[in-house]
Amino acid sequence: MRLRPLAPEDFDALYAVARDPLVWEQHPDSDRHQLDVFTQLFEGGIRSRGALLVLDSASGEVVGSSRYYDWHPASREIAIGYTFLGRKFWGGIYNREVKHLMLGHAFGFADRVWFHVGARNLRSRRAMANVGARLAVEVPGDPAWRGRDMVYFCIERSGWAGLLPGAST
């Protein structure tokens, strides 16, 4: 995988991935495949200056997107999320590789990384386990996420090295 900052000219290629309704099936915002809803998501990513385009490094094909957000310098915490990958890239190493690249970068300046997941998004919950994140808190009716039931996972920098491929435990 290769990551680079999301740019306005990426809209069409990324929407080609995002317009598949099954990509969003378990997500709390399951309508993100709709053009107007995706446009808001994309524009928010551009404004955030933390959104990344995910590319297959061999083919250059657009795989999906992810984002850094909620940076708190005083506590050295940041979140990674808004991640989606095309179905062609589900079930393999792709999500784990994207998250490992992002975590490796984040731990250059942060001590803790958070992941906010819809409570009923079983695919994302399994993905968090595959990345080595631990379930930290469940928040029913989370006001930070428009009253949705959410679960928060985290990874601490101190435990990060043990999560890397090939690390001994």
N, CA, C and O of each residue as an XYZ file, in Angstrom:
676
protein
N       0.832     -1.174      0.000
C       0.000      0.000      0.000
C       0.881      1.242      0.000
O       1.998      1.249      0.516
N       0.341      2.270     -0.588
C       0.996      3.576     -0.575
C      -0.053      4.585     -0.142
O      -1.199      4.523     -0.588
N       0.329      5.506      0.718
C      -0.571      6.547      1.205
C      -0.028      7.898      0.789
O       1.180      8.132      0.801
N      -0.940      8.782      0.422
C      -0.550     10.164      0.156
C      -1.715     11.066      0.521
O      -2.853     10.603      0.600
N      -1.448     12.350      0.745
C      -2.542     13.253      1.103
C      -3.637     13.261      0.028
O      -3.356     13.255     -1.170
N      -4.873     13.275      0.487
C      -6.025     13.349     -0.410
C      -6.041     14.717     -1.079
O      -5.815     15.732     -0.419
N      -6.302     14.755     -2.372
C      -6.334     15.998     -3.137
C      -7.683     16.124     -3.856
O      -8.320     15.112     -4.151
N      -8.117     17.344     -4.138
C      -9.405     17.535     -4.807
C      -9.551     16.731     -6.099
O     -10.648     16.277     -6.423
N      -8.468     16.554     -6.829
C      -8.536     15.818     -8.097
C      -8.724     14.307     -7.913
O      -8.871     13.583     -8.897
N      -8.721     13.832     -6.679
C      -8.937     12.406     -6.392
C     -10.417     12.030     -6.304
O     -10.753     10.854     -6.162
N     -11.299     13.024     -6.388
C     -12.717     12.773     -6.132
C     -13.283     11.640     -6.988
O     -13.846     10.689     -6.446
N     -13.146     11.722     -8.303
C     -13.782     10.735     -9.180
C     -13.275      9.318     -8.926
O     -14.067      8.379     -8.850
N     -11.976      9.163     -8.797
C     -11.416      7.825     -8.580
C     -11.835      7.263     -7.223
O     -12.101      6.067     -7.104
N     -11.896      8.114     -6.205
C     -12.294      7.638     -4.888
C     -13.793      7.358     -4.839
O     -14.225      6.404     -4.192
N     -14.579      8.174     -5.511
C     -16.021      7.911     -5.533
C     -16.331      6.614     -6.283
O     -17.319      5.946     -5.976
N     -15.513      6.257     -7.246
C     -15.706      4.984     -7.949
C     -15.624      3.812     -6.962
O     -16.290      2.796     -7.161
N     -14.827      3.939     -5.918
C     -14.734      2.924     -4.868
C     -15.901      3.072     -3.893
O     -16.527      2.083     -3.512
N     -16.187      4.305     -3.496
C     -17.164      4.585     -2.438
C     -18.614      4.402     -2.870
O     -19.487      4.266     -2.012
N     -18.895      4.393     -4.147
C     -20.296      4.326     -4.571
C     -20.903      2.920     -4.458
O     -22.084      2.730     -4.747
N     -20.109      1.953     -4.045
C     -20.599      0.595     -3.807
C     -21.329      0.573     -2.464
O     -20.685      0.759     -1.431
N     -22.643      0.354     -2.434
C     -23.389      0.374     -1.163
C     -22.883     -0.653     -0.144
O     -23.012     -0.432      1.060
N     -22.314     -1.761     -0.600
C     -21.837     -2.777      0.332
C     -20.623     -2.321      1.147
O     -20.362     -2.845      2.229
N     -19.889     -1.344      0.618
C     -18.753     -0.801      1.361
C     -19.243     -0.189      2.676
O     -18.540     -0.228      3.686
N     -20.444      0.370      2.654
C     -20.980      1.113      3.802
C     -22.060      0.343      4.563
O     -22.660      0.876      5.496
N     -22.302     -0.876      4.178
C     -23.420     -1.657      4.700
C     -23.500     -1.676      6.228
O     -24.594     -1.542      6.777
N     -22.386     -1.838      6.923
C     -22.396     -1.920      8.384
C     -22.022     -0.601      9.060
O     -22.040     -0.500     10.287
N     -21.694      0.382      8.275
C     -21.270      1.673      8.818
C     -22.477      2.451      9.339
O     -23.561      2.351      8.766
N     -22.310      3.229     10.418
C     -23.433      4.042     10.901
C     -23.991      4.999      9.845
O     -25.184      5.300      9.854
N     -23.142      5.475      8.942
C     -23.589      6.324      7.828
C     -23.644      5.472      6.571
O     -22.814      5.622      5.674
N     -24.607      4.593      6.510
C     -24.676      3.618      5.417
C     -25.068      4.228      4.077
O     -25.098      3.528      3.065
N     -25.367      5.519      4.061
C     -25.731      6.186      2.812
C     -24.549      6.910      2.155
O     -24.755      7.706      1.238
N     -23.350      6.654      2.594
C     -22.177      7.349      2.035
C     -21.903      6.984      0.582
O     -21.079      7.631     -0.064
N     -22.561      5.983      0.063
C     -22.411      5.645     -1.352
C     -23.158      6.643     -2.235
O     -22.917      6.703     -3.440
N     -24.055      7.418     -1.649
C     -24.807      8.416     -2.413
C     -23.911      9.618     -2.687
O     -23.158     10.058     -1.819
N     -24.002     10.139     -3.900
C     -23.098     11.201     -4.343
C     -23.079     12.395     -3.394
O     -22.000     12.852     -3.017
N     -24.227     12.906     -3.003
C     -24.239     14.094     -2.152
C     -23.638     13.823     -0.780
O     -22.951     14.680     -0.225
N     -23.888     12.643     -0.231
C     -23.331     12.294      1.083
C     -21.827     12.071      0.970
O     -21.065     12.523      1.826
N     -21.398     11.377     -0.082
C     -19.965     11.168     -0.269
C     -19.246     12.498     -0.493
O     -18.134     12.697     -0.004
N     -19.875     13.392     -1.222
C     -19.264     14.708     -1.472
C     -18.973     15.416     -0.153
O     -17.910     16.017     -0.001
N     -19.889     15.355      0.792
C     -19.659     15.966      2.112
C     -18.494     15.292      2.829
O     -17.652     15.968      3.421
N     -18.444     13.967      2.778
C     -17.349     13.228      3.401
C     -16.015     13.624      2.769
O     -15.043     13.895      3.474
N     -15.977     13.655      1.451
C     -14.745     13.982      0.732
C     -14.288     15.407      1.048
O     -13.117     15.639      1.347
N     -15.211     16.345      0.981
C     -14.855     17.745      1.259
C     -14.400     17.923      2.704
O     -13.496     18.714      2.974
N     -15.015     17.197      3.632
C     -14.563     17.229      5.022
C     -13.147     16.689      5.156
O     -12.349     17.212      5.934
N     -12.840     15.651      4.404
C     -11.493     15.106      4.411
C     -10.473     16.099      3.891
O      -9.392     16.242      4.463
N     -10.811     16.786      2.809
C      -9.903     17.804      2.258
C      -9.695     18.921      3.280
O      -8.565     19.342      3.525
N     -10.792     19.401      3.875
C     -10.680     20.477      4.874
C      -9.863     20.042      6.087
O      -9.159     20.857      6.683
N      -9.948     18.779      6.452
C      -9.253     18.286      7.646
C      -7.739     18.327      7.496
O      -7.014     18.436      8.485
N      -7.272     18.240      6.283
C      -5.844     18.183      5.978
C      -5.178     16.968      6.597
O      -3.953     16.914      6.708
N      -6.001     15.973      7.009
C      -5.463     14.741      7.573
C      -5.896     13.518      6.791
O      -5.563     12.391      7.157
N      -6.650     13.741      5.694
C      -7.163     12.617      4.907
C      -6.095     12.124      3.932
O      -5.306     12.897      3.388
N      -6.103     10.810      3.736
C      -5.122     10.163      2.873
C      -5.820      9.320      1.820
O      -6.863      8.717      2.077
N      -5.239      9.286      0.647
C      -5.677      8.380     -0.404
C      -4.850      7.113     -0.268
O      -3.632      7.177     -0.098
N      -5.503      5.966     -0.342
C      -4.827      4.678     -0.244
C      -4.727      4.106     -1.653
O      -5.730      3.973     -2.354
N      -3.502      3.769     -2.059
C      -3.233      3.245     -3.391
C      -2.536      1.893     -3.293
O      -1.761      1.652     -2.367
N      -2.810      1.027     -4.237
C      -2.051     -0.206     -4.370
C      -0.695      0.193     -4.953
O      -0.631      0.763     -6.042
N       0.374     -0.102     -4.242
C       1.692      0.376     -4.679
C       2.148     -0.268     -5.978
O       2.922      0.339     -6.719
N       1.694     -1.468     -6.274
C       2.116     -2.141     -7.505
C       1.372     -1.606     -8.726
O       1.983     -1.314     -9.754
N       0.047     -1.480     -8.609
C      -0.767     -1.097     -9.771
C      -1.108      0.384     -9.833
O      -1.447      0.897    -10.900
N      -1.023      1.077     -8.699
C      -1.441      2.475     -8.644
C      -2.947      2.631     -8.498
O      -3.455      3.752     -8.480
N      -3.663      1.525     -8.393
C      -5.124      1.551     -8.281
C      -5.547      2.175     -6.951
O      -4.936      1.924     -5.912
N      -6.608      2.994     -7.000
C      -7.158      3.575     -5.784
C      -7.873      2.475     -5.007
O      -8.765      1.807     -5.530
N      -7.468      2.300     -3.754
C      -8.001      1.264     -2.882
C      -9.070      1.835     -1.961
O     -10.071      1.174     -1.681
N      -8.860      3.069     -1.488
C      -9.796      3.694     -0.563
C      -9.172      4.919      0.070
O      -8.363      5.614     -0.544
N      -9.566      5.176      1.327
C      -9.109      6.374      2.013
C      -9.112      6.143      3.520
O      -9.793      5.247      4.018
N      -8.350      6.954      4.236
C      -8.349      6.962      5.684
C      -7.974      8.375      6.126
O      -7.643      9.228      5.303
N      -8.031      8.607      7.438
C      -7.820      9.974      7.913
C      -7.286      9.983      9.341
O      -7.661      9.157     10.173
N      -6.393     10.951      9.601
C      -6.019     11.317     10.962
C      -6.959     12.436     11.388
O      -7.284     13.314     10.589
N      -7.398     12.409     12.643
C      -8.248     13.488     13.149
C      -8.178     13.512     14.677
O      -7.562     12.639     15.289
N      -8.799     14.495     15.278
C      -8.869     14.628     16.741
C      -7.492     14.627     17.397
O      -7.275     13.906     18.371
N      -6.572     15.414     16.885
C      -5.246     15.531     17.489
C      -5.355     16.364     18.760
O      -5.895     17.470     18.739
N      -4.840     15.830     19.866
C      -4.822     16.514     21.153
C      -3.365     16.592     21.621
O      -2.861     15.658     22.245
N      -2.693     17.702     21.319
C      -1.264     17.802     21.638
C      -0.948     17.636     23.127
O       0.063     17.026     23.472
N      -1.793     18.165     24.010
C      -1.494     18.106     25.441
C      -1.421     16.663     25.942
O      -0.565     16.333     26.762
N      -2.312     15.811     25.454
C      -2.307     14.413     25.889
C      -1.615     13.494     24.880
O      -1.499     12.289     25.106
N      -1.154     14.073     23.763
C      -0.445     13.330     22.710
C      -1.280     12.161     22.192
O      -0.798     11.035     22.069
N      -2.557     12.462     21.891
C      -3.493     11.465     21.376
C      -4.043     11.929     20.030
O      -4.249     13.121     19.801
N      -4.272     10.974     19.163
C      -4.851     11.247     17.854
C      -5.760     10.076     17.489
O      -5.629      8.982     18.040
N      -6.669     10.310     16.569
C      -7.537      9.238     16.093
C      -7.230      8.946     14.631
O      -6.814      9.821     13.872
N      -7.447      7.703     14.266
C      -7.387      7.263     12.872
C      -8.755      6.700     12.550
O      -9.299      5.890     13.301
N      -9.303      7.130     11.438
C     -10.622      6.625     11.078
C     -11.068      7.125      9.725
O     -10.258      7.523      8.887
N     -12.370      7.097      9.529
C     -12.983      7.417      8.233
C     -12.395      6.506      7.153
O     -12.350      6.871      5.978
N     -11.952      5.337      7.559
C     -11.294      4.411      6.645
C     -12.320      3.590      5.877
O     -13.256      3.042      6.460
N     -12.137      3.514      4.581
C     -12.911      2.569      3.778
C     -12.037      2.076      2.642
O     -11.228      2.812      2.077
N     -12.228      0.803      2.328
C     -11.504      0.161      1.233
C     -12.514     -0.472      0.301
O     -13.576     -0.915      0.738
N     -12.193     -0.518     -0.972
C     -13.041     -1.205     -1.934
C     -13.133     -2.686     -1.597
O     -12.197     -3.266     -1.046
N     -14.272     -3.296     -1.932
C     -14.499     -4.705     -1.578
C     -13.418     -5.630     -2.116
O     -13.114     -6.654     -1.504
N     -12.845     -5.280     -3.242
C     -11.773     -6.088     -3.824
C     -10.612     -6.258     -2.842
O      -9.833     -7.205     -2.954
N     -10.500     -5.341     -1.885
C      -9.378     -5.326     -0.952
C      -9.773     -5.744      0.460
O      -9.016     -5.521      1.405
N     -10.935     -6.340      0.611
C     -11.372     -6.835      1.913
C     -10.774     -8.212      2.171
O     -10.450     -8.955      1.244
N     -10.638     -8.526      3.446
C     -10.296     -9.885      3.847
C      -8.836    -10.264      3.703
O      -8.478    -11.417      3.941
N      -8.008     -9.355      3.332
C      -6.585     -9.667      3.197
C      -5.770     -8.821      4.144
O      -6.205     -8.504      5.251
N      -4.609     -8.468      3.706
C      -3.683     -7.706      4.543
C      -3.823     -6.196      4.360
O      -3.151     -5.425      5.045
N      -4.681     -5.773      3.451
C      -4.716     -4.366      3.059
C      -5.019     -3.418      4.215
O      -4.269     -2.471      4.449
N      -6.104     -3.661      4.935
C      -6.456     -2.762      6.033
C      -5.362     -2.750      7.096
O      -4.993     -1.691      7.603
N      -4.853     -3.916      7.425
C      -3.800     -3.992      8.436
C      -2.569     -3.202      7.977
O      -1.964     -2.479      8.768
N      -2.206     -3.340      6.713
C      -1.035     -2.615      6.219
C      -1.256     -1.105      6.256
O      -0.362     -0.353      6.643
N      -2.452     -0.662      5.853
C      -2.764      0.775      5.903
C      -2.653      1.274      7.341
O      -2.016      2.295      7.600
N      -3.273      0.555      8.273
C      -3.252      0.992      9.670
C      -1.835      0.948     10.238
O      -1.463      1.831     11.012
N      -1.046     -0.041      9.879
C       0.334     -0.099     10.377
C       1.158      1.069      9.841
O       1.965      1.638     10.576
N       0.971      1.430      8.586
C       1.665      2.601      8.051
C       1.266      3.866      8.802
O       2.110      4.685      9.166
N      -0.043      4.009      9.025
C      -0.536      5.205      9.716
C      -0.104      5.224     11.179
O       0.264      6.276     11.701
N      -0.146      4.076     11.840
C       0.287      4.009     13.229
C       1.773      4.308     13.353
O       2.189      5.028     14.261
N       2.567      3.765     12.454
C       4.002      4.037     12.480
C       4.294      5.525     12.389
O       5.177      6.036     13.077
N       3.551      6.214     11.540
C       3.716      7.669     11.435
C       3.218      8.361     12.701
O       3.904      9.221     13.255
N       2.022      7.983     13.158
C       1.423      8.638     14.323
C       2.294      8.511     15.564
O       2.392      9.453     16.350
N       2.923      7.365     15.746
C       3.725      7.170     16.940
C       5.051      7.929     16.885
O       5.851      7.843     17.816
N       5.283      8.657     15.823
C       6.400      9.596     15.783
C       6.118     10.847     16.601
O       7.044     11.584     16.939
N       4.842     11.102     16.929
C       4.488     12.296     17.693
C       3.393     12.049     18.732
O       3.163     12.907     19.584
N       2.727     10.922     18.686
C       1.631     10.630     19.616
C       1.985      9.440     20.501
O       2.808      8.599     20.140
N       1.344      9.388     21.669
C       1.529      8.263     22.585
C       0.359      7.292     22.549
O       0.491      6.142     22.967
N      -0.795      7.755     22.047
C      -1.991      6.908     22.015
C      -2.774      7.229     20.739
O      -2.934      8.388     20.358
N      -3.255      6.165     20.096
C      -4.089      6.322     18.899
C      -5.444      5.677     19.178
O      -5.529      4.550     19.665
N      -6.496      6.423     18.857
C      -7.878      5.980     19.053
C      -8.519      5.630     17.722
O      -8.184      6.198     16.683
N      -9.441      4.691     17.774
C     -10.270      4.314     16.628
C     -11.719      4.321     17.118
O     -12.045      3.644     18.093
N     -12.584      5.076     16.455
C     -13.997      5.167     16.812
C     -14.784      4.329     15.813
O     -14.725      4.576     14.609
N     -15.519      3.343     16.308
C     -16.195      2.376     15.441
C     -17.660      2.287     15.843
O     -17.984      2.242     17.030
N     -18.539      2.261     14.854
C     -19.947      2.020     15.134
C     -20.104      0.670     15.825
O     -19.520     -0.326     15.399
N     -20.897      0.644     16.895
C     -21.002     -0.570     17.715
C     -21.460     -1.776     16.910
O     -21.062     -2.900     17.218
N     -22.280     -1.578     15.895
C     -22.798     -2.699     15.108
C     -21.962     -3.004     13.857
O     -22.331     -3.858     13.051
N     -20.855     -2.311     13.707
C     -19.995     -2.533     12.547
C     -19.023     -3.684     12.863
O     -17.877     -3.466     13.256
N     -19.518     -4.901     12.679
C     -18.735     -6.085     13.048
C     -17.474     -6.235     12.218
O     -16.450     -6.701     12.720
N     -17.538     -5.845     10.958
C     -16.352     -5.947     10.095
C     -15.230     -5.055     10.638
O     -14.078     -5.483     10.717
N     -15.563     -3.831     11.007
C     -14.543     -2.915     11.535
C     -14.062     -3.352     12.916
O     -12.889     -3.182     13.250
N     -14.954     -3.907     13.709
C     -14.535     -4.393     15.026
C     -13.523     -5.527     14.879
O     -12.529     -5.572     15.603
N     -13.774     -6.438     13.946
C     -12.802     -7.519     13.692
C     -11.484     -6.949     13.175
O     -10.407     -7.418     13.543
N     -11.579     -5.945     12.327
C     -10.370     -5.319     11.784
C      -9.532     -4.694     12.892
O      -8.303     -4.743     12.839
N     -10.176     -4.111     13.888
C      -9.433     -3.520     15.010
C      -8.652     -4.605     15.760
O      -7.505     -4.389     16.154
N      -9.265     -5.751     15.952
C      -8.560     -6.856     16.603
C      -7.367     -7.294     15.760
O      -6.302     -7.595     16.300
N      -7.539     -7.330     14.443
C      -6.451     -7.742     13.550
C      -5.287     -6.766     13.555
O      -4.152     -7.143     13.265
N      -5.566     -5.518     13.884
C      -4.509     -4.508     13.937
C      -3.835     -4.509     15.308
O      -2.748     -3.954     15.468
N      -4.475     -5.127     16.289
C      -3.908     -5.172     17.627
C      -4.464     -4.134     18.568
O      -3.931     -3.938     19.660
N      -5.549     -3.451     18.159
C      -6.162     -2.456     19.038
C      -6.994     -3.163     20.106
O      -7.543     -4.238     19.865
N      -7.080     -2.556     21.277
C      -7.901     -3.119     22.345
C      -9.156     -2.277     22.531
O      -9.129     -1.053     22.405
N     -10.241     -2.949     22.831
C     -11.500     -2.255     23.119
C     -11.323     -1.518     24.441
O     -11.044     -2.134     25.469
N     -11.484     -0.205     24.412
C     -11.264      0.612     25.605
C     -12.568      1.037     26.263
O     -12.662      1.072     27.490
N     -13.575      1.361     25.456
C     -14.821      1.865     26.031
C     -15.958      1.693     25.034
O     -15.758      1.775     23.822
N     -17.142      1.456     25.558
C     -18.362      1.431     24.755
C     -19.194      2.640     25.159
O     -19.357      2.915     26.348
N     -19.720      3.362     24.177
C     -20.464      4.580     24.457
C     -21.823      4.515     23.764
O     -21.944      4.903     22.602
N     -22.845      4.029     24.467
C     -24.190      4.015     23.886
C     -24.679      5.455     23.688
O     -24.489      6.305     24.557
N     -25.297      5.714     22.560
C     -25.833      7.057     22.294
C     -24.790      8.148     22.384
O     -25.061      9.214     22.937
N     -23.614      7.908     21.856
C     -22.473      8.824     21.971
C     -22.811     10.199     21.378
O     -23.051     10.308     20.175
N     -22.832     11.250     22.212
C     -23.145     12.587     21.696
C     -22.092     13.110     20.709
O     -22.397     13.947     19.860
N     -20.859     12.616     20.824
C     -19.805     13.044     19.897
C     -20.038     12.513     18.485
O     -19.456     13.014     17.524
N     -20.894     11.493     18.364
C     -21.176     10.872     17.067
C     -22.680     10.865     16.797
O     -23.250      9.849     16.397
N     -23.300     12.003     17.022
C     -24.727     12.221     16.730
C     -25.629     11.156     17.349
O     -26.588     10.701     16.726
N     -25.309     10.766     18.581
C     -26.156      9.843     19.321
C     -26.055      8.387     18.913
O     -26.873      7.564     19.324
N     -25.065      8.069     18.115
C     -24.893      6.677     17.688
C     -24.198      5.863     18.769
O     -23.423      6.394     19.564
N     -24.487      4.574     18.786
C     -23.780      3.669     19.687
C     -22.393      3.424     19.099
O     -22.255      2.990     17.955
N     -21.372      3.708     19.900
C     -19.998      3.615     19.422
C     -19.149      2.775     20.362
O     -19.475      2.615     21.538
N     -18.062      2.244     19.830
C     -17.032      1.585     20.622
C     -15.704      2.239     20.251
O     -15.446      2.549     19.088
N     -14.871      2.440     21.268
C     -13.579      3.075     21.068
C     -12.488      2.043     21.337
O     -12.466      1.391     22.381
N     -11.591      1.915     20.373
C     -10.423      1.062     20.497
C      -9.200      1.958     20.603
O      -9.227      3.103     20.152
N      -8.134      1.449     21.192
C      -6.900      2.239     21.219
C      -5.672      1.345     21.161
O      -5.721      0.151     21.453
N      -4.594      1.959     20.780
C      -3.267      1.347     20.796
C      -2.325      2.373     21.413
O      -2.321      3.542     21.028
N      -1.532      1.923     22.369
C      -0.540      2.772     23.034
C       0.810      2.607     22.338
O       1.157      1.519     21.878
N       1.550      3.688     22.269
C       2.885      3.621     21.676
C       3.733      2.570     22.390
O       4.509      1.862     21.749
N       3.591      2.466     23.704
C       4.419      1.535     24.482
C       4.191      0.080     24.072
O       5.082     -0.751     24.247
N       3.030     -0.237     23.538
C       2.759     -1.601     23.105
C       2.882     -1.814     21.614
O       2.708     -2.929     21.123
N       3.177     -0.763     20.902
C       3.176     -0.799     19.438
C       4.217     -1.750     18.876
O       3.905     -2.508     17.957
N       5.420     -1.743     19.379
C       6.491     -2.564     18.805
C       6.120     -4.044     18.830
O       6.475     -4.784     17.913
N       5.422     -4.475     19.852
C       5.027     -5.877     19.945
C       3.951     -6.266     18.958
O       3.691     -7.453     18.765
N       3.314     -5.280     18.323
C       2.254     -5.556     17.362
C       2.759     -5.651     15.924
O       2.032     -6.081     15.028
N       3.991     -5.253     15.719
C       4.539     -5.248     14.374
C       4.754     -6.675     13.875
O       5.086     -7.563     14.660
N       4.566     -6.899     12.563
C       4.798     -8.243     12.024
C       6.205     -8.713     12.356
O       7.172     -7.963     12.227
N       6.304     -9.958     12.783
C       7.595    -10.543     13.106
C       8.074    -10.271     14.520
O       9.121    -10.776     14.924
N       7.307     -9.463     15.298
C       7.720     -9.174     16.669
C       7.490    -10.410     17.533
O       6.499    -11.121     17.368
N       8.404    -10.651     18.440
C       8.210    -11.764     19.368
C       7.415    -11.274     20.559
O       7.527    -10.117     20.962
N       6.602    -12.172     21.125
C       5.779    -11.776     22.264
C       6.227    -12.466     23.532
O       5.642    -12.248     24.593
